[in-house]
Amino acid sequence: MVVENFSQSVINSGIFRLYIATGFFATLIFFVINADLYTPLEMIFGIIGVTVILKGVSNMMLSLIILLFNLDSKREELNFKYNEEKINEMMAELGVQEAQKVGSRIN
């Protein structure tokens, strides 16, 4: 669940779309500057090829992010919160018992 939320937020952030768009426009500018060296058909195939490669690289980056995402810190955080709640419950129970003892001594 945590990994799914994380990967969905990374996808929705648009960082990969920005990466692909930047690569697309950089390739387009490259071919426009070097127009005398390439035919129009080579330019189209080059731009499409680079865009497809960048899309594949971005998918691999997302896969690596998900693969290397470490859940140990999240597990430790949940365990700490659970233990903290248990300790607080035990302290509250002890406080109630102490109050009852003090109340019984007064009466």
Biopython code that builds the backbone (N, CA, C, O; Angstrom):
import numpy as np
from Bio.PDB.StructureBuilder import StructureBuilder

atoms = [
    (1, "MET", "N", (0.829, -1.193, 0.000)),
    (1, "MET", "CA", (0.000, 0.000, 0.000)),
    (1, "MET", "C", (0.870, 1.251, 0.000)),
    (1, "MET", "O", (0.594, 2.199, -0.736)),
    (2, "VAL", "N", (1.917, 1.261, 0.821)),
    (2, "VAL", "CA", (2.790, 2.426, 0.906)),
    (2, "VAL", "C", (3.534, 2.620, -0.403)),
    (2, "VAL", "O", (3.666, 3.745, -0.886)),
    (3, "VAL", "N", (4.022, 1.519, -0.984)),
    (3, "VAL", "CA", (4.757, 1.596, -2.244)),
    (3, "VAL", "C", (3.828, 2.043, -3.363)),
    (3, "VAL", "O", (4.230, 2.826, -4.224)),
    (4, "GLU", "N", (2.587, 1.552, -3.363)),
    (4, "GLU", "CA", (1.631, 1.957, -4.383)),
    (4, "GLU", "C", (1.337, 3.442, -4.292)),
    (4, "GLU", "O", (1.290, 4.125, -5.316)),
    (5, "ASN", "N", (1.139, 3.954, -3.090)),
    (5, "ASN", "CA", (0.885, 5.388, -2.916)),
    (5, "ASN", "C", (2.091, 6.203, -3.352)),
    (5, "ASN", "O", (1.949, 7.239, -4.001)),
    (6, "PHE", "N", (3.282, 5.729, -2.991)),
    (6, "PHE", "CA", (4.503, 6.436, -3.351)),
    (6, "PHE", "C", (4.681, 6.480, -4.864)),
    (6, "PHE", "O", (4.941, 7.540, -5.432)),
    (7, "SER", "N", (4.541, 5.323, -5.518)),
    (7, "SER", "CA", (4.739, 5.286, -6.967)),
    (7, "SER", "C", (3.671, 6.096, -7.683)),
    (7, "SER", "O", (3.960, 6.742, -8.690)),
    (8, "GLN", "N", (2.448, 6.074, -7.186)),
    (8, "GLN", "CA", (1.379, 6.863, -7.799)),
    (8, "GLN", "C", (1.647, 8.350, -7.644)),
    (8, "GLN", "O", (1.374, 9.124, -8.562)),
    (9, "SER", "N", (2.175, 8.762, -6.503)),
    (9, "SER", "CA", (2.487, 10.187, -6.316)),
    (9, "SER", "C", (3.656, 10.617, -7.187)),
    (9, "SER", "O", (3.689, 11.753, -7.660)),
    (10, "VAL", "N", (4.627, 9.717, -7.409)),
    (10, "VAL", "CA", (5.746, 10.038, -8.303)),
    (10, "VAL", "C", (5.248, 10.180, -9.732)),
    (10, "VAL", "O", (5.657, 11.099, -10.442)),
    (11, "ILE", "N", (4.372, 9.286, -10.160)),
    (11, "ILE", "CA", (3.830, 9.358, -11.517)),
    (11, "ILE", "C", (2.989, 10.619, -11.683)),
    (11, "ILE", "O", (3.088, 11.304, -12.701)),
    (12, "ASN", "N", (2.164, 10.925, -10.688)),
    (12, "ASN", "CA", (1.291, 12.095, -10.779)),
    (12, "ASN", "C", (2.046, 13.417, -10.657)),
    (12, "ASN", "O", (1.526, 14.465, -11.042)),
    (13, "SER", "N", (3.257, 13.376, -10.127)),
    (13, "SER", "CA", (4.013, 14.618, -9.984)),
    (13, "SER", "C", (4.433, 15.185, -11.330)),
    (13, "SER", "O", (4.690, 16.384, -11.441)),
    (14, "GLY", "N", (4.508, 14.343, -12.354)),
    (14, "GLY", "CA", (4.837, 14.820, -13.684)),
    (14, "GLY", "C", (6.322, 14.939, -13.954)),
    (14, "GLY", "O", (6.716, 15.475, -14.990)),
    (15, "ILE", "N", (7.150, 14.454, -13.051)),
    (15, "ILE", "CA", (8.594, 14.567, -13.228)),
    (15, "ILE", "C", (9.060, 13.777, -14.441)),
    (15, "ILE", "O", (9.968, 14.203, -15.154)),
    (16, "PHE", "N", (8.434, 12.617, -14.676)),
    (16, "PHE", "CA", (8.831, 11.811, -15.828)),
    (16, "PHE", "C", (8.355, 12.439, -17.129)),
    (16, "PHE", "O", (9.055, 12.380, -18.140)),
    (17, "ARG", "N", (7.165, 13.041, -17.110)),
    (17, "ARG", "CA", (6.694, 13.736, -18.319)),
    (17, "ARG", "C", (7.597, 14.914, -18.638)),
    (17, "ARG", "O", (7.894, 15.174, -19.804)),
    (18, "LEU", "N", (8.031, 15.622, -17.616)),
    (18, "LEU", "CA", (8.946, 16.745, -17.824)),
    (18, "LEU", "C", (10.277, 16.254, -18.385)),
    (18, "LEU", "O", (10.861, 16.891, -19.262)),
    (19, "TYR", "N", (10.749, 15.126, -17.879)),
    (19, "TYR", "CA", (12.000, 14.527, -18.350)),
    (19, "TYR", "C", (11.899, 14.154, -19.827)),
    (19, "TYR", "O", (12.806, 14.447, -20.606)),
    (20, "ILE", "N", (10.809, 13.516, -20.208)),
    (20, "ILE", "CA", (10.619, 13.096, -21.598)),
    (20, "ILE", "C", (10.439, 14.312, -22.499)),
    (20, "ILE", "O", (11.003, 14.358, -23.592)),
    (21, "ALA", "N", (9.662, 15.297, -22.056)),
    (21, "ALA", "CA", (9.451, 16.499, -22.867)),
    (21, "ALA", "C", (10.752, 17.263, -23.063)),
    (21, "ALA", "O", (11.012, 17.775, -24.152)),
    (22, "THR", "N", (11.572, 17.345, -22.020)),
    (22, "THR", "CA", (12.867, 18.026, -22.141)),
    (22, "THR", "C", (13.755, 17.305, -23.148)),
    (22, "THR", "O", (14.401, 17.945, -23.978)),
    (23, "GLY", "N", (13.789, 15.990, -23.080)),
    (23, "GLY", "CA", (14.572, 15.213, -24.044)),
    (23, "GLY", "C", (14.053, 15.365, -25.457)),
    (23, "GLY", "O", (14.835, 15.459, -26.403)),
    (24, "PHE", "N", (12.730, 15.389, -25.609)),
    (24, "PHE", "CA", (12.127, 15.563, -26.929)),
    (24, "PHE", "C", (12.527, 16.903, -27.538)),
    (24, "PHE", "O", (12.968, 16.963, -28.686)),
    (25, "PHE", "N", (12.374, 17.964, -26.774)),
    (25, "PHE", "CA", (12.697, 19.289, -27.309)),
    (25, "PHE", "C", (14.199, 19.479, -27.511)),
    (25, "PHE", "O", (14.617, 20.178, -28.434)),
    (26, "ALA", "N", (15.006, 18.862, -26.656)),
    (26, "ALA", "CA", (16.457, 18.941, -26.857)),
    (26, "ALA", "C", (16.850, 18.234, -28.152)),
    (26, "ALA", "O", (17.703, 18.728, -28.889)),
    (27, "THR", "N", (16.244, 17.098, -28.432)),
    (27, "THR", "CA", (16.516, 16.379, -29.672)),
    (27, "THR", "C", (16.016, 17.172, -30.871)),
    (27, "THR", "O", (16.683, 17.231, -31.904)),
    (28, "LEU", "N", (14.861, 17.771, -30.736)),
    (28, "LEU", "CA", (14.305, 18.599, -31.805)),
    (28, "LEU", "C", (15.228, 19.774, -32.119)),
    (28, "LEU", "O", (15.491, 20.073, -33.283)),
    (29, "ILE", "N", (15.714, 20.431, -31.077)),
    (29, "ILE", "CA", (16.644, 21.556, -31.274)),
    (29, "ILE", "C", (17.938, 21.068, -31.905)),
    (29, "ILE", "O", (18.492, 21.736, -32.778)),
    (30, "PHE", "N", (18.422, 19.915, -31.472)),
    (30, "PHE", "CA", (19.640, 19.354, -32.064)),
    (30, "PHE", "C", (19.471, 19.141, -33.563)),
    (30, "PHE", "O", (20.346, 19.506, -34.348)),
    (31, "PHE", "N", (18.355, 18.554, -33.956)),
    (31, "PHE", "CA", (18.147, 18.287, -35.374)),
    (31, "PHE", "C", (17.909, 19.573, -36.171)),
    (31, "PHE", "O", (18.292, 19.658, -37.338)),
    (32, "VAL", "N", (17.289, 20.558, -35.557)),
    (32, "VAL", "CA", (17.083, 21.834, -36.267)),
    (32, "VAL", "C", (18.414, 22.540, -36.472)),
    (32, "VAL", "O", (18.656, 23.107, -37.537)),
    (33, "ILE", "N", (19.274, 22.511, -35.470)),
    (33, "ILE", "CA", (20.585, 23.167, -35.599)),
    (33, "ILE", "C", (21.438, 22.443, -36.645)),
    (33, "ILE", "O", (22.166, 23.086, -37.402)),
    (34, "ASN", "N", (21.355, 21.137, -36.689)),
    (34, "ASN", "CA", (22.148, 20.343, -37.629)),
    (34, "ASN", "C", (21.315, 19.888, -38.827)),
    (34, "ASN", "O", (21.485, 18.766, -39.304)),
    (35, "ALA", "N", (20.432, 20.732, -39.311)),
    (35, "ALA", "CA", (19.510, 20.365, -40.389)),
    (35, "ALA", "C", (20.244, 20.043, -41.690)),
    (35, "ALA", "O", (19.751, 19.258, -42.500)),
    (36, "ASP", "N", (21.407, 20.637, -41.894)),
    (36, "ASP", "CA", (22.133, 20.381, -43.136)),
    (36, "ASP", "C", (22.791, 18.992, -43.147)),
    (36, "ASP", "O", (23.191, 18.516, -44.210)),
    (37, "LEU", "N", (22.906, 18.346, -42.002)),
    (37, "LEU", "CA", (23.540, 17.027, -41.924)),
    (37, "LEU", "C", (22.547, 15.871, -42.032)),
    (37, "LEU", "O", (22.945, 14.758, -42.375)),
    (38, "TYR", "N", (21.251, 16.110, -41.744)),
    (38, "TYR", "CA", (20.264, 15.043, -41.690)),
    (38, "TYR", "C", (19.121, 15.323, -42.653)),
    (38, "TYR", "O", (18.764, 16.475, -42.900)),
    (39, "THR", "N", (18.551, 14.243, -43.194)),
    (39, "THR", "CA", (17.359, 14.383, -44.036)),
    (39, "THR", "C", (16.147, 14.491, -43.120)),
    (39, "THR", "O", (16.227, 14.111, -41.952)),
    (40, "PRO", "N", (15.038, 14.997, -43.620)),
    (40, "PRO", "CA", (13.832, 15.097, -42.773)),
    (40, "PRO", "C", (13.364, 13.753, -42.223)),
    (40, "PRO", "O", (12.881, 13.682, -41.093)),
    (41, "LEU", "N", (13.503, 12.688, -43.012)),
    (41, "LEU", "CA", (13.099, 11.374, -42.531)),
    (41, "LEU", "C", (13.990, 10.907, -41.376)),
    (41, "LEU", "O", (13.498, 10.316, -40.414)),
    (42, "GLU", "N", (15.291, 11.167, -41.464)),
    (42, "GLU", "CA", (16.197, 10.827, -40.372)),
    (42, "GLU", "C", (15.865, 11.630, -39.118)),
    (42, "GLU", "O", (15.941, 11.112, -38.004)),
    (43, "MET", "N", (15.500, 12.888, -39.301)),
    (43, "MET", "CA", (15.129, 13.724, -38.153)),
    (43, "MET", "C", (13.898, 13.162, -37.450)),
    (43, "MET", "O", (13.875, 13.053, -36.224)),
    (44, "ILE", "N", (12.877, 12.805, -38.225)),
    (44, "ILE", "CA", (11.641, 12.280, -37.627)),
    (44, "ILE", "C", (11.928, 10.980, -36.874)),
    (44, "ILE", "O", (11.508, 10.808, -35.730)),
    (45, "PHE", "N", (12.654, 10.065, -37.536)),
    (45, "PHE", "CA", (12.970, 8.806, -36.859)),
    (45, "PHE", "C", (13.872, 9.028, -35.643)),
    (45, "PHE", "O", (13.735, 8.333, -34.637)),
    (46, "GLY", "N", (14.783, 9.980, -35.729)),
    (46, "GLY", "CA", (15.650, 10.285, -34.592)),
    (46, "GLY", "C", (14.876, 10.826, -33.410)),
    (46, "GLY", "O", (15.095, 10.416, -32.270)),
    (47, "ILE", "N", (13.964, 11.753, -33.688)),
    (47, "ILE", "CA", (13.162, 12.344, -32.611)),
    (47, "ILE", "C", (12.258, 11.284, -31.984)),
    (47, "ILE", "O", (12.149, 11.203, -30.761)),
    (48, "ILE", "N", (11.610, 10.474, -32.821)),
    (48, "ILE", "CA", (10.737, 9.421, -32.293)),
    (48, "ILE", "C", (11.555, 8.396, -31.504)),
    (48, "ILE", "O", (11.143, 7.956, -30.430)),
    (49, "GLY", "N", (12.717, 8.020, -32.048)),
    (49, "GLY", "CA", (13.565, 7.038, -31.363)),
    (49, "GLY", "C", (14.038, 7.521, -30.008)),
    (49, "GLY", "O", (13.979, 6.784, -29.024)),
    (50, "VAL", "N", (14.507, 8.760, -29.954)),
    (50, "VAL", "CA", (14.981, 9.306, -28.671)),
    (50, "VAL", "C", (13.835, 9.408, -27.668)),
    (50, "VAL", "O", (14.022, 9.133, -26.483)),
    (51, "THR", "N", (12.659, 9.800, -28.131)),
    (51, "THR", "CA", (11.514, 9.909, -27.228)),
    (51, "THR", "C", (11.123, 8.536, -26.679)),
    (51, "THR", "O", (10.814, 8.414, -25.493)),
    (52, "VAL", "N", (11.132, 7.518, -27.514)),
    (52, "VAL", "CA", (10.802, 6.164, -27.055)),
    (52, "VAL", "C", (11.855, 5.672, -26.063)),
    (52, "VAL", "O", (11.523, 5.067, -25.044)),
    (53, "ILE", "N", (13.116, 5.933, -26.366)),
    (53, "ILE", "CA", (14.192, 5.517, -25.452)),
    (53, "ILE", "C", (14.058, 6.234, -24.107)),
    (53, "ILE", "O", (14.223, 5.613, -23.057)),
    (54, "LEU", "N", (13.763, 7.529, -24.131)),
    (54, "LEU", "CA", (13.597, 8.270, -22.871)),
    (54, "LEU", "C", (12.401, 7.755, -22.077)),
    (54, "LEU", "O", (12.452, 7.699, -20.848)),
    (55, "LYS", "N", (11.331, 7.380, -22.763)),
    (55, "LYS", "CA", (10.178, 6.811, -22.060)),
    (55, "LYS", "C", (10.563, 5.485, -21.396)),
    (55, "LYS", "O", (10.165, 5.214, -20.263)),
    (56, "GLY", "N", (11.337, 4.666, -22.105)),
    (56, "GLY", "CA", (11.805, 3.412, -21.519)),
    (56, "GLY", "C", (12.712, 3.636, -20.330)),
    (56, "GLY", "O", (12.609, 2.936, -19.323)),
    (57, "VAL", "N", (13.607, 4.616, -20.440)),
    (57, "VAL", "CA", (14.513, 4.929, -19.332)),
    (57, "VAL", "C", (13.722, 5.440, -18.123)),
    (57, "VAL", "O", (14.033, 5.090, -16.984)),
    (58, "SER", "N", (12.706, 6.263, -18.369)),
    (58, "SER", "CA", (11.913, 6.763, -17.239)),
    (58, "SER", "C", (11.144, 5.630, -16.569)),
    (58, "SER", "O", (11.001, 5.620, -15.347)),
    (59, "ASN", "N", (10.649, 4.682, -17.350)),
    (59, "ASN", "CA", (9.975, 3.520, -16.745)),
    (59, "ASN", "C", (10.951, 2.681, -15.936)),
    (59, "ASN", "O", (10.604, 2.177, -14.867)),
    (60, "MET", "N", (12.177, 2.528, -16.444)),
    (60, "MET", "CA", (13.185, 1.780, -15.671)),
    (60, "MET", "C", (13.549, 2.524, -14.389)),
    (60, "MET", "O", (13.758, 1.896, -13.352)),
    (61, "MET", "N", (13.628, 3.855, -14.445)),
    (61, "MET", "CA", (13.928, 4.628, -13.239)),
    (61, "MET", "C", (12.821, 4.451, -12.208)),
    (61, "MET", "O", (13.103, 4.280, -11.022)),
    (62, "LEU", "N", (11.564, 4.489, -12.645)),
    (62, "LEU", "CA", (10.456, 4.280, -11.718)),
    (62, "LEU", "C", (10.515, 2.880, -11.115)),
    (62, "LEU", "O", (10.264, 2.702, -9.922)),
    (63, "SER", "N", (10.846, 1.889, -11.937)),
    (63, "SER", "CA", (10.972, 0.521, -11.423)),
    (63, "SER", "C", (12.082, 0.418, -10.386)),
    (63, "SER", "O", (11.921, -0.254, -9.367)),
    (64, "LEU", "N", (13.208, 1.080, -10.639)),
    (64, "LEU", "CA", (14.302, 1.054, -9.669)),
    (64, "LEU", "C", (13.936, 1.782, -8.384)),
    (64, "LEU", "O", (14.301, 1.343, -7.293)),
    (65, "ILE", "N", (13.221, 2.885, -8.508)),
    (65, "ILE", "CA", (12.784, 3.605, -7.308)),
    (65, "ILE", "C", (11.901, 2.709, -6.455)),
    (65, "ILE", "O", (12.057, 2.648, -5.236)),
    (66, "ILE", "N", (10.972, 2.012, -7.104)),
    (66, "ILE", "CA", (10.079, 1.119, -6.365)),
    (66, "ILE", "C", (10.856, -0.053, -5.785)),
    (66, "ILE", "O", (10.615, -0.465, -4.651)),
    (67, "LEU", "N", (11.795, -0.591, -6.570)),
    (67, "LEU", "CA", (12.587, -1.725, -6.112)),
    (67, "LEU", "C", (13.458, -1.361, -4.916)),
    (67, "LEU", "O", (13.584, -2.144, -3.975)),
    (68, "LEU", "N", (14.052, -0.185, -4.951)),
    (68, "LEU", "CA", (14.975, 0.220, -3.892)),
    (68, "LEU", "C", (14.285, 0.939, -2.736)),
    (68, "LEU", "O", (14.947, 1.355, -1.785)),
    (69, "PHE", "N", (12.963, 1.090, -2.809)),
    (69, "PHE", "CA", (12.211, 1.740, -1.749)),
    (69, "PHE", "C", (12.273, 0.861, -0.512)),
    (69, "PHE", "O", (11.870, -0.301, -0.553)),
    (70, "ASN", "N", (12.770, 1.402, 0.578)),
    (70, "ASN", "CA", (12.987, 0.630, 1.793)),
    (70, "ASN", "C", (11.833, 0.848, 2.762)),
    (70, "ASN", "O", (11.537, 1.978, 3.148)),
    (71, "LEU", "N", (11.192, -0.237, 3.146)),
    (71, "LEU", "CA", (10.059, -0.157, 4.062)),
    (71, "LEU", "C", (10.458, -0.368, 5.518)),
    (71, "LEU", "O", (9.608, -0.289, 6.404)),
    (72, "ASP", "N", (11.736, -0.636, 5.781)),
    (72, "ASP", "CA", (12.168, -0.881, 7.152)),
    (72, "ASP", "C", (11.941, 0.332, 8.045)),
    (72, "ASP", "O", (11.507, 0.187, 9.188)),
    (73, "SER", "N", (12.227, 1.517, 7.538)),
    (73, "SER", "CA", (12.033, 2.715, 8.360)),
    (73, "SER", "C", (10.556, 2.928, 8.659)),
    (73, "SER", "O", (10.199, 3.340, 9.763)),
    (74, "LYS", "N", (9.697, 2.652, 7.686)),
    (74, "LYS", "CA", (8.251, 2.787, 7.913)),
    (74, "LYS", "C", (7.780, 1.759, 8.939)),
    (74, "LYS", "O", (6.944, 2.070, 9.788)),
    (75, "ARG", "N", (8.310, 0.536, 8.867)),
    (75, "ARG", "CA", (7.944, -0.514, 9.822)),
    (75, "ARG", "C", (8.392, -0.120, 11.227)),
    (75, "ARG", "O", (7.644, -0.291, 12.190)),
    (76, "GLU", "N", (9.614, 0.408, 11.344)),
    (76, "GLU", "CA", (10.111, 0.841, 12.654)),
    (76, "GLU", "C", (9.270, 1.983, 13.206)),
    (76, "GLU", "O", (8.996, 2.037, 14.405)),
    (77, "GLU", "N", (8.864, 2.891, 12.332)),
    (77, "GLU", "CA", (8.033, 4.007, 12.771)),
    (77, "GLU", "C", (6.682, 3.504, 13.281)),
    (77, "GLU", "O", (6.194, 3.978, 14.308)),
    (78, "LEU", "N", (6.080, 2.558, 12.579)),
    (78, "LEU", "CA", (4.800, 2.005, 13.026)),
    (78, "LEU", "C", (4.957, 1.241, 14.330)),
    (78, "LEU", "O", (4.105, 1.343, 15.213)),
    (79, "ASN", "N", (6.040, 0.474, 14.463)),
    (79, "ASN", "CA", (6.293, -0.248, 15.715)),
    (79, "ASN", "C", (6.492, 0.721, 16.872)),
    (79, "ASN", "O", (5.997, 0.483, 17.974)),
    (80, "PHE", "N", (7.213, 1.811, 16.630)),
    (80, "PHE", "CA", (7.436, 2.803, 17.677)),
    (80, "PHE", "C", (6.116, 3.432, 18.107)),
    (80, "PHE", "O", (5.865, 3.607, 19.300)),
    (81, "LYS", "N", (5.271, 3.773, 17.130)),
    (81, "LYS", "CA", (3.974, 4.368, 17.476)),
    (81, "LYS", "C", (3.117, 3.382, 18.259)),
    (81, "LYS", "O", (2.460, 3.756, 19.231)),
    (82, "TYR", "N", (3.126, 2.108, 17.829)),
    (82, "TYR", "CA", (2.350, 1.088, 18.531)),
    (82, "TYR", "C", (2.847, 0.932, 19.960)),
    (82, "TYR", "O", (2.051, 0.893, 20.897)),
    (83, "ASN", "N", (4.170, 0.841, 20.128)),
    (83, "ASN", "CA", (4.736, 0.697, 21.473)),
    (83, "ASN", "C", (4.487, 1.935, 22.312)),
    (83, "ASN", "O", (4.231, 1.829, 23.512)),
    (84, "GLU", "N", (4.559, 3.103, 21.700)),
    (84, "GLU", "CA", (4.297, 4.340, 22.439)),
    (84, "GLU", "C", (2.861, 4.374, 22.940)),
    (84, "GLU", "O", (2.609, 4.783, 24.073)),
    (85, "GLU", "N", (1.914, 3.946, 22.104)),
    (85, "GLU", "CA", (0.519, 3.909, 22.526)),
    (85, "GLU", "C", (0.326, 2.917, 23.679)),
    (85, "GLU", "O", (-0.399, 3.201, 24.633)),
    (86, "LYS", "N", (0.968, 1.773, 23.587)),
    (86, "LYS", "CA", (0.857, 0.773, 24.660)),
    (86, "LYS", "C", (1.430, 1.315, 25.964)),
    (86, "LYS", "O", (0.838, 1.135, 27.029)),
    (87, "ILE", "N", (2.574, 1.974, 25.882)),
    (87, "ILE", "CA", (3.199, 2.544, 27.087)),
    (87, "ILE", "C", (2.297, 3.615, 27.682)),
    (87, "ILE", "O", (2.124, 3.667, 28.900)),
    (88, "ASN", "N", (1.722, 4.467, 26.845)),
    (88, "ASN", "CA", (0.823, 5.511, 27.351)),
    (88, "ASN", "C", (-0.418, 4.896, 28.015)),
    (88, "ASN", "O", (-0.874, 5.381, 29.050)),
    (89, "GLU", "N", (-0.959, 3.827, 27.417)),
    (89, "GLU", "CA", (-2.111, 3.154, 28.022)),
    (89, "GLU", "C", (-1.739, 2.565, 29.382)),
    (89, "GLU", "O", (-2.505, 2.675, 30.340)),
    (90, "MET", "N", (-0.564, 1.942, 29.464)),
    (90, "MET", "CA", (-0.124, 1.351, 30.727)),
    (90, "MET", "C", (0.121, 2.430, 31.774)),
    (90, "MET", "O", (-0.198, 2.237, 32.948)),
    (91, "MET", "N", (0.688, 3.569, 31.360)),
    (91, "MET", "CA", (0.912, 4.673, 32.308)),
    (91, "MET", "C", (-0.414, 5.242, 32.804)),
    (91, "MET", "O", (-0.548, 5.568, 33.983)),
    (92, "ALA", "N", (-1.389, 5.361, 31.913)),
    (92, "ALA", "CA", (-2.701, 5.861, 32.322)),
    (92, "ALA", "C", (-3.364, 4.883, 33.290)),
    (92, "ALA", "O", (-3.973, 5.290, 34.279)),
    (93, "GLU", "N", (-3.240, 3.601, 32.997)),
    (93, "GLU", "CA", (-3.809, 2.584, 33.881)),
    (93, "GLU", "C", (-3.124, 2.624, 35.245)),
    (93, "GLU", "O", (-3.786, 2.501, 36.275)),
    (94, "LEU", "N", (-1.817, 2.795, 35.255)),
    (94, "LEU", "CA", (-1.080, 2.894, 36.515)),
    (94, "LEU", "C", (-1.503, 4.132, 37.289)),
    (94, "LEU", "O", (-1.638, 4.091, 38.512)),
    (95, "GLY", "N", (-1.712, 5.229, 36.577)),
    (95, "GLY", "CA", (-2.166, 6.456, 37.246)),
    (95, "GLY", "C", (-3.532, 6.279, 37.873)),
    (95, "GLY", "O", (-3.779, 6.782, 38.969)),
    (96, "VAL", "N", (-4.427, 5.568, 37.195)),
    (96, "VAL", "CA", (-5.760, 5.302, 37.739)),
    (96, "VAL", "C", (-5.651, 4.418, 38.975)),
    (96, "VAL", "O", (-6.323, 4.660, 39.978)),
    (97, "GLN", "N", (-4.801, 3.390, 38.902)),
    (97, "GLN", "CA", (-4.627, 2.497, 40.063)),
    (97, "GLN", "C", (-4.057, 3.271, 41.255)),
    (97, "GLN", "O", (-4.498, 3.076, 42.387)),
    (98, "GLU", "N", (-3.082, 4.145, 41.005)),
    (98, "GLU", "CA", (-2.506, 4.949, 42.094)),
    (98, "GLU", "C", (-3.562, 5.863, 42.697)),
    (98, "GLU", "O", (-3.628, 6.027, 43.915)),
    (99, "ALA", "N", (-4.394, 6.462, 41.832)),
    (99, "ALA", "CA", (-5.451, 7.351, 42.334)),
    (99, "ALA", "C", (-6.454, 6.566, 43.167)),
    (99, "ALA", "O", (-6.950, 7.074, 44.173)),
    (100, "GLN", "N", (-6.759, 5.350, 42.769)),
    (100, "GLN", "CA", (-7.694, 4.526, 43.534)),
    (100, "GLN", "C", (-7.088, 4.145, 44.880)),
    (100, "GLN", "O", (-7.792, 4.118, 45.889)),
    (101, "LYS", "N", (-5.793, 3.852, 44.907)),
    (101, "LYS", "CA", (-5.133, 3.505, 46.169)),
    (101, "LYS", "C", (-5.131, 4.695, 47.112)),
    (101, "LYS", "O", (-5.413, 4.553, 48.301)),
    (102, "VAL", "N", (-4.814, 5.869, 46.581)),
    (102, "VAL", "CA", (-4.798, 7.079, 47.408)),
    (102, "VAL", "C", (-6.207, 7.379, 47.902)),
    (102, "VAL", "O", (-6.391, 7.780, 49.051)),
    (103, "GLY", "N", (-7.207, 7.187, 47.036)),
    (103, "GLY", "CA", (-8.595, 7.429, 47.414)),
    (103, "GLY", "C", (-9.075, 6.454, 48.486)),
    (103, "GLY", "O", (-9.847, 6.832, 49.367)),
    (104, "SER", "N", (-8.618, 5.198, 48.417)),
    (104, "SER", "CA", (-9.022, 4.206, 49.432)),
    (104, "SER", "C", (-8.333, 4.468, 50.757)),
    (104, "SER", "O", (-8.896, 4.155, 51.807)),
    (105, "ARG", "N", (-7.136, 5.032, 50.744)),
    (105, "ARG", "CA", (-6.434, 5.355, 51.994)),
    (105, "ARG", "C", (-7.100, 6.524, 52.703)),
    (105, "ARG", "O", (-7.139, 6.574, 53.932)),
    (106, "ILE", "N", (-7.620, 7.457, 51.931)),
    (106, "ILE", "CA", (-8.262, 8.631, 52.522)),
    (106, "ILE", "C", (-9.561, 8.230, 53.188)),
    (106, "ILE", "O", (-9.895, 8.744, 54.255)),
    (107, "ASN", "N", (-10.296, 7.322, 52.573)),
    (107, "ASN", "CA", (-11.591, 6.903, 53.132)),
    (107, "ASN", "C", (-11.332, 5.942, 54.225)),
    (107, "ASN", "O", (-12.271, 5.449, 54.849)),
]
sb = StructureBuilder()
sb.init_structure("model")
sb.init_model(0)
sb.init_chain("A")
sb.init_seg("    ")
for serial, (resi, resn, name, xyz) in enumerate(atoms, 1):
    if name == "N":
        sb.init_residue(resn, " ", resi, " ")
    sb.init_atom(name, np.array(xyz, "f"), 0.0, 1.0, " ", f" {name:<3s}", serial, name[0])
structure = sb.get_structure()
